[in-house]
Amino acid sequence: MTRSHELQQQNHNNNEKPVILTETKHTENKAFDRDSSASLESSHDGVLDTEKGNGFREPFVKSEAEKKLVRKIAFTLMPFVCWILMLQFADKAALSVSAVLGIYQDVHLTGSQFSWLGSMFFIGHLVCQPINNVMLQKVPVGRYLGFCIFIWGFIMIGTAYCNSFSQLMAVRFFLGLFEGTAMPSVYLIINTVFRRSEQTTMYGAVTMGSGFGSVFGALVAYGISQMGNQLGVTMWRWNHIIFGAMTSLLGLLCFFFLLDSPTHWVLRLTEEEKKICEERTKDNAVVRHQKLKWGQMLESFTEIRYYCINLAVMGLNMQNGALQVFSAQFIKQLGDFTPGESILLKAPAGTASLVGVFIATMLARHTGQICLSGALMSTLSLVGCIILATAEQGPAKLSGFYISWFLTGGYSLLITTIGNNVSGYSKKIFYNGSFVVFYTLGNFIGPLVMLEKEAPKYTGAMIGFCIGNAVAIVSYIVMRFSMARENKRRLANPPEKETDVTLDLTDAQDKNFIYKL
């Protein structure tokens, strides 16, 4: 008998109103007042302890069998996820590297045309999202994503055969269209197979995959920059061919072996592990349904959290899109660097991104303060943008460039907030899809505000990025306040019975659901 069932029986025997908060709502509670008005602040997994009362929690402890299962899931899934995110970032950033490997001269591009090539990718991302939301509800996620990865690998290879601006615009659109499936699919898989308390770490690993992609892409591109025009093919074309071939191979592997559910065949679950999976599903409140529930999607528009998340991700990713597309050129303009050196100097930016995600993840995990940790990382990113806007050429400006990549720490915790605090299968898909839409809008706007006439300082763009970071900071604080207020209401008047997770209730409908702050 589980702890929650023991509490239910005890309350029934005492003819008291039952108070049941099962593993479905692993809260992060910290009581500041040991009287009757304890405050909910943050959480760790647990069930309500009625003997202590006042919102105190008895920690939920995983069995050794469950710990072993979590390791099995992580080691089976996360290598695929990291490679998907690494190659997605490297493929997307290949255009930036191509800028110093001859694409300007080979295709006769202007600065404004290059900006449009950066933004066209994200138009494809936008068009993808409504279609992707439906497909994620209707088809197996692993096979669907594997197919899309395989196709975008071929599009990368096709980019190498382009000889005009119009051809490049077309392939950049289709690359964005198929790459737009990756992040919502990965987020949904993480939501499905991991407990809410595990998701902060896993989302950190997902975002770190992009950081590794930056380092990996820079190292491979540096090697390409040293090989010259082999077989009469220019270096920027080799850059797309090599990354495209790796991506298509990954797509084939994902189609057959990517884990997309807690009971996927690659896990080879024992009977004991199947029972554990059933209990874990109650916690993350994600049960796959093929029927689209429009009411769950419409509910999102009534929540201030929805607007906070989307405004924050757009604000942060204006900077991300601009610095990603212009990074190699931007670094070259900061000093007298060769093309190869400019590519290598991109690697510390990826390292800064990794460090930012690591700090954000550890801070949120150990303090239980997801929103405040996200606001702090956005503040550090803001400092980097202020340096970029004010410093002259040289080491100070380069350090500002690297510090600005701490934005990924703030960005990763926005994803964590969705994973931890949104339930209902259609609603979660809609939140993830909207997140990617506003991520895309930010990345679309970013390269366009890098005006050629403002080079090399791009002062106007840097001021805009400062504002974007400030919007993210305010959004985090507002979001935290609204969720904490709702938590206090729910803990003051808890439901009388446990939630049946198979009902696919949203977090607004399920009053047992406690938000992670």
C-alpha positions in Angstrom: 0.0 0.0 0.0 1.4 3.4 -1.0 1.9 6.2 1.5 -1.0 8.2 -0.1 -3.4 5.2 0.3 -2.4 4.8 4.0 -3.2 8.4 4.6 -6.5 8.0 2.8 -7.5 5.0 5.0 -6.3 6.7 8.2 -8.4 9.8 7.5 -11.4 7.7 6.6 -11.1 5.8 9.9 -11.0 9.0 11.9 -14.0 10.4 10.0 -12.0 13.4 8.9 -11.9 15.1 5.6 -9.3 13.1 3.6 -6.3 15.1 2.3 -4.6 13.3 -0.6 -1.7 14.8 -2.5 -0.1 11.9 -4.2 3.0 11.7 -6.4 1.0 13.3 -9.1 1.9 16.7 -7.5 5.4 16.4 -6.2 5.7 19.9 -4.7 8.7 21.8 -3.7 7.6 23.1 -0.3 9.6 25.2 2.0 7.8 26.4 5.1 8.9 29.7 6.5 6.2 29.8 9.2 5.8 26.8 11.5 2.3 28.0 12.5 -0.8 27.4 10.5 0.2 29.8 7.7 3.2 28.0 6.2 4.3 29.4 2.8 4.8 27.3 -0.3 8.1 28.2 -2.0 9.8 25.4 -3.8 9.7 21.7 -3.8 11.0 18.2 -3.8 9.1 15.0 -4.5 6.9 13.9 -1.7 3.4 13.3 -0.3 1.6 15.5 2.2 2.3 14.6 5.8 -0.9 15.2 7.7 0.8 14.7 11.1 3.0 17.7 10.5 0.4 19.6 8.5 0.8 23.1 7.3 2.1 22.1 3.9 5.1 20.2 5.1 6.1 17.3 2.9 7.5 13.8 3.6 10.2 13.3 0.9 9.5 10.8 -1.7 12.3 8.3 -1.9 12.9 6.2 -5.1 13.4 2.5 -4.7 16.7 1.0 -6.0 14.7 -0.7 -8.8 13.4 2.7 -9.9 16.8 4.3 -9.8 18.1 1.5 -12.0 15.2 2.0 -14.4 15.9 5.8 -14.6 19.5 5.0 -15.4 18.4 2.6 -18.1 16.0 5.2 -19.6 18.7 8.0 -19.5 21.5 6.0 -21.0 19.1 4.7 -23.8 17.5 8.1 -24.6 19.9 10.9 -23.8 22.8 10.1 -26.2 20.2 10.2 -29.1 18.8 13.5 -27.7 22.2 15.1 -27.3 23.2 14.1 -30.9 20.0 15.4 -32.3 20.4 18.8 -30.6 24.2 18.9 -31.4 23.6 18.3 -35.1 20.6 20.6 -35.2 22.6 23.5 -33.9 25.6 22.7 -36.1 23.4 22.4 -39.2 21.6 25.7 -38.3 24.9 27.4 -37.7 26.6 26.1 -40.8 25.6 29.3 -42.6 27.5 31.4 -40.1 30.7 29.4 -40.7 30.1 29.5 -44.5 30.3 33.3 -44.3 34.1 33.1 -43.7 34.6 30.0 -46.0 33.7 31.7 -49.2 29.9 31.8 -49.6 29.8 35.6 -50.1 32.2 35.4 -53.0 31.0 32.2 -54.5 27.3 33.1 -54.6 27.8 36.9 -54.8 25.8 37.7 -51.6 25.3 41.1 -50.0 25.1 41.7 -46.3 21.3 42.2 -46.3 20.9 39.0 -48.4 22.9 37.1 -45.8 20.7 38.5 -43.0 17.6 37.2 -44.9 19.2 33.8 -45.3 19.5 33.7 -41.5 15.9 34.7 -41.0 14.4 32.5 -43.8 15.3 29.5 -41.8 13.0 30.6 -39.0 10.1 31.3 -41.4 10.3 27.6 -42.1 10.3 27.0 -38.4 7.1 29.0 -38.0 5.2 27.3 -40.8 6.2 23.9 -39.3 4.6 24.4 -35.9 0.8 24.0 -36.6 1.5 21.0 -38.8 3.9 19.6 -36.1 1.4 20.0 -33.3 -1.1 17.8 -35.2 1.5 15.2 -36.2 2.8 14.8 -32.6 -0.7 14.0 -31.5 -1.4 11.5 -34.3 1.8 9.5 -35.0 4.6 7.8 -33.1 7.0 10.6 -32.1 10.3 8.6 -32.5 9.6 7.5 -36.1 8.2 10.8 -37.1 11.3 12.7 -35.8 13.7 10.2 -37.3 12.1 10.7 -40.7 12.3 14.5 -40.4 15.9 14.3 -39.3 16.8 12.1 -42.3 15.1 14.6 -44.7 16.8 17.7 -43.3 20.1 16.0 -43.6 19.5 15.7 -47.4 18.4 19.3 -47.5 21.8 20.2 -45.9 23.6 18.3 -48.6 21.4 20.0 -51.2 22.5 23.4 -49.9 26.0 22.6 -51.2 24.6 22.6 -54.8 23.0 26.1 -54.6 24.5 28.8 -56.8 22.1 31.7 -56.3 20.5 33.7 -53.5 17.0 32.4 -54.5 18.1 28.8 -54.3 19.7 29.4 -50.9 16.5 31.0 -49.7 14.5 28.0 -50.8 16.7 25.4 -49.0 17.0 27.5 -45.9 13.1 27.6 -45.7 12.8 23.8 -46.0 15.7 23.2 -43.6 13.8 25.3 -41.0 10.6 23.5 -41.9 12.0 20.1 -41.0 14.3 21.2 -38.2 11.3 22.8 -36.6 10.1 19.3 -35.6 13.1 18.6 -33.4 12.6 20.7 -30.2 8.9 20.1 -29.6 9.4 16.4 -30.2 12.3 16.1 -27.8 10.5 18.2 -25.2 7.5 15.9 -25.4 9.6 12.8 -25.0 11.3 14.2 -21.9 7.9 15.2 -20.5 6.7 11.6 -21.1 9.5 9.4 -19.8 10.9 11.4 -16.8 9.4 12.4 -13.5 8.9 16.2 -13.0 11.6 16.2 -10.4 14.0 14.7 -12.9 13.1 17.1 -15.8 15.2 20.1 -14.6 18.4 18.0 -15.1 17.2 16.4 -18.3 16.2 19.7 -19.9 19.6 21.1 -18.9 21.2 18.2 -20.7 19.0 18.9 -23.8 20.1 22.6 -23.9 23.7 21.6 -23.2 23.4 19.5 -26.4 23.1 22.8 -28.4 26.2 24.1 -26.6 28.1 21.0 -27.5 26.9 21.5 -31.0 28.5 24.9 -31.1 31.8 23.5 -30.0 31.6 20.4 -32.1 30.5 22.4 -35.2 33.3 24.9 -34.7 36.0 22.2 -34.5 34.7 20.3 -37.5 34.4 23.6 -39.5 38.0 24.5 -38.5 39.1 21.2 -40.0 37.2 22.0 -43.2 38.8 25.5 -43.3 42.2 23.8 -43.5 41.4 21.3 -46.2 41.0 23.8 -49.0 38.8 23.3 -52.1 39.2 19.6 -52.4 38.0 18.0 -55.7 37.2 21.5 -57.0 34.4 21.9 -54.3 34.7 25.1 -52.2 35.0 24.8 -48.4 31.6 26.2 -47.6 30.0 23.5 -49.7 32.0 20.8 -48.0 30.8 22.2 -44.7 27.1 21.5 -45.7 27.9 18.1 -47.3 29.7 16.7 -44.2 27.2 17.9 -41.7 24.3 16.8 -43.9 25.7 13.2 -44.2 26.0 12.9 -40.4 22.5 14.2 -39.9 20.9 11.7 -42.4 22.7 8.8 -40.7 21.4 10.0 -37.3 17.8 10.2 -38.8 18.0 6.5 -39.8 19.1 5.5 -36.3 16.4 7.6 -34.6 13.7 6.1 -36.9 14.3 2.6 -35.5 15.8 3.1 -32.0 14.7 6.5 -30.5 12.8 5.8 -27.3 9.6 7.9 -27.2 7.6 6.3 -24.4 8.2 4.8 -20.9 7.4 1.3 -22.3 9.3 1.5 -25.6 10.6 -1.9 -26.8 14.3 -0.9 -26.7 14.1 -0.8 -22.9 13.1 -4.4 -22.6 11.2 -3.8 -19.4 10.7 -6.5 -16.7 7.3 -6.9 -15.1 8.5 -5.0 -12.0 9.7 -2.1 -14.2 6.4 -1.9 -16.0 4.6 -1.4 -12.7 7.1 1.3 -11.8 6.4 3.0 -15.1 2.7 3.2 -14.3 3.5 5.0 -11.0 5.9 7.4 -12.7 3.3 8.3 -15.3 1.1 9.5 -12.4 3.8 12.0 -11.5 4.6 13.6 -14.8 0.9 13.6 -15.7 1.5 12.9 -19.4 -0.6 10.1 -21.0 -0.6 9.9 -24.7 -3.9 10.6 -26.5 -4.5 10.8 -30.2 -7.6 13.0 -29.9 -6.9 16.7 -30.2 -8.6 18.6 -27.2 -9.1 22.1 -28.4 -10.4 23.2 -25.0 -7.0 22.4 -23.5 -5.3 24.6 -26.0 -7.8 27.5 -25.6 -7.2 27.3 -21.8 -3.6 28.3 -22.4 -4.7 31.7 -23.6 -6.3 32.5 -20.2 -3.0 32.0 -18.3 -0.6 34.8 -17.6 2.2 32.2 -17.5 1.6 31.4 -21.2 2.4 35.0 -22.2 5.3 35.3 -19.8 7.0 32.2 -21.2 6.5 33.3 -24.8 7.7 36.9 -24.2 10.7 35.7 -22.4 11.8 33.2 -25.0 11.3 35.7 -27.8 13.3 38.3 -25.9 16.2 36.0 -25.2 16.3 34.5 -28.7 16.6 37.8 -30.6 20.1 37.9 -29.3 20.6 34.2 -29.9 19.5 34.4 -33.6 21.7 37.4 -34.4 24.9 36.2 -32.6 24.5 32.7 -34.0 24.2 33.8 -37.6 26.8 36.6 -37.4 29.1 35.0 -34.8 32.1 34.1 -37.1 31.9 37.5 -38.9 31.3 39.3 -35.6 34.4 37.7 -34.0 36.5 38.5 -37.1 35.5 42.1 -36.8 36.6 42.3 -33.2 40.2 41.7 -34.1 42.6 40.8 -36.9 41.7 37.1 -37.1 42.0 34.7 -40.0 38.9 32.8 -41.1 40.2 29.7 -39.3 40.8 31.7 -36.1 37.4 33.2 -36.3 35.8 29.8 -36.4 37.9 28.5 -33.5 36.9 31.5 -31.4 33.3 30.4 -31.7 34.1 27.4 -29.5 34.4 29.5 -26.2 31.0 30.8 -27.0 29.7 27.3 -27.0 31.6 26.6 -23.8 30.0 29.7 -22.2 26.6 28.4 -23.2 27.4 25.0 -21.6 28.5 26.7 -18.4 25.4 28.9 -18.3 23.1 25.9 -18.6 25.1 23.9 -16.0 24.9 26.7 -13.5 21.2 27.3 -14.2 20.4 23.6 -13.8 22.4 23.1 -10.6 21.1 26.3 -9.1 17.5 25.4 -9.8 17.9 21.9 -8.7 19.6 22.7 -5.3 17.5 25.7 -4.4 14.2 24.6 -6.0 13.8 28.1 -7.4 13.4 27.6 -11.2 12.0 31.1 -11.9 14.5 33.0 -9.8 17.4 31.0 -11.2 16.2 31.8 -14.7 15.9 35.5 -13.9 19.5 35.5 -12.6 20.9 33.9 -15.8 19.0 36.4 -17.9 20.6 39.1 -15.8 24.1 37.8 -16.6 23.2 37.7 -20.3 22.0 41.3 -19.9 25.5 42.3 -18.5 27.1 40.7 -21.6 24.9 42.7 -23.9 25.6 45.9 -22.1 29.4 45.3 -22.6 28.8 44.6 -26.3 26.8 47.9 -26.6 29.4 50.0 -24.8 32.9 48.5 -25.1 35.2 49.4 -28.0 37.0 46.8 -30.1 39.3 44.3 -28.3 39.3 41.8 -25.4 36.6 43.5 -23.4 34.1 43.3 -26.3 35.0 39.7 -26.9 34.4 38.9 -23.2 31.0 40.6 -23.5 30.2 38.3 -26.5 31.0 35.2 -24.4 29.1 36.4 -21.3 26.0 37.1 -23.4 25.8 33.3 -24.1 24.6 32.8 -20.6 21.2 33.4 -22.1 21.0 29.7 -22.7 20.8 29.2 -18.9 17.7 31.4 -18.8 16.3 29.8 -21.9 16.7 26.2 -20.6 14.7 27.0 -17.4 11.8 28.2 -19.5 11.6 24.8 -21.1 11.8 23.3 -17.6 8.9 25.4 -16.4 6.7 24.1 -19.2 7.7 20.5 -18.5 7.1 20.8 -14.8 4.0 23.0 -14.7 1.8 22.1 -17.7 -0.3 19.0 -17.8 -2.9 17.7 -20.3 -1.4 16.1 -23.5 -2.9 18.5 -26.0 -2.1 21.5 -23.7 1.5 20.4 -23.3 1.9 20.0 -27.1 0.4 23.4 -27.6 2.6 25.1 -25.0 5.7 23.4 -26.5 4.6 24.5 -30.0 3.9 28.1 -28.9 7.3 28.1 -27.2 9.0 27.2 -30.5 6.9 29.7 -32.4 8.1 32.6 -30.2 11.6 31.1 -30.1 11.5 31.3 -33.9 10.2 34.9 -33.9 13.0 36.0 -31.7 15.6 34.2 -33.9 13.9 35.7 -37.0 14.0 39.2 -35.8 17.6 39.0 -34.4 19.6 38.8 -37.7 17.4 41.5 -39.3 18.3 44.1 -36.6 22.0 43.6 -37.3 22.1 46.5 -39.7 25.0 46.6 -42.1 25.5 50.3 -41.7 26.0 49.9 -37.9 28.9 47.4 -38.3 31.0 46.5 -36.5 29.4 47.8 -33.2 25.8 47.1 -34.1 24.8 49.5 -31.2 21.1 49.5 -32.0 20.9 45.7 -32.1 22.8 45.4 -28.8 20.4 47.9 -27.1 17.5 45.8 -28.4 19.0 42.6 -27.0 19.4 44.4 -23.6 15.6 45.1 -23.7 14.9 41.5 -24.6 16.8 40.2 -21.5 15.0 42.7 -19.3 11.7 41.4 -20.6 12.8 37.9 -19.7 13.7 38.9 -16.2 10.3 40.6 -15.6 8.5 37.6 -17.1 10.2 35.1 -14.8 9.2 37.2 -11.7 5.6 37.7 -12.8 5.2 34.0 -13.6 6.6 32.9 -10.3 4.3 35.2 -8.3 1.2 33.9 -10.2 2.1 30.2 -9.7 2.9 30.7 -6.0 -0.4 32.4 -5.4 -2.3 29.5 -7.0 -0.3 27.0 -5.0 -1.3 28.6 -1.7 -5.0 28.4 -2.7 -4.7 24.8 -3.5 -2.9 23.8 -0.4 -5.4 25.7 1.7 -8.3 23.7 0.3 -6.9 20.3 -1.0 -9.2 18.0 -3.0 -10.8 15.0 -1.3 -9.6 12.4 -3.7 -6.7 11.4 -5.8 -6.6 12.4 -9.5 -7.0 9.7 -12.1 -4.1 10.4 -14.5 -5.9 8.6 -17.4 -8.5 11.4 -17.4 -5.9 13.6 -19.1 -6.8 16.7 -17.0 -4.9 20.0 -17.4 -3.0 21.6 -14.5 -5.9 24.1 -14.2 -8.5 21.3 -13.9 -6.5 19.1 -11.6 -6.6 20.8 -8.2 -4.1 18.2 -6.9 -1.5 19.6 -9.2 1.1 21.8 -7.4 3.3 24.1 -9.5 7.1 24.1 -9.2 8.3 27.6 -8.7 
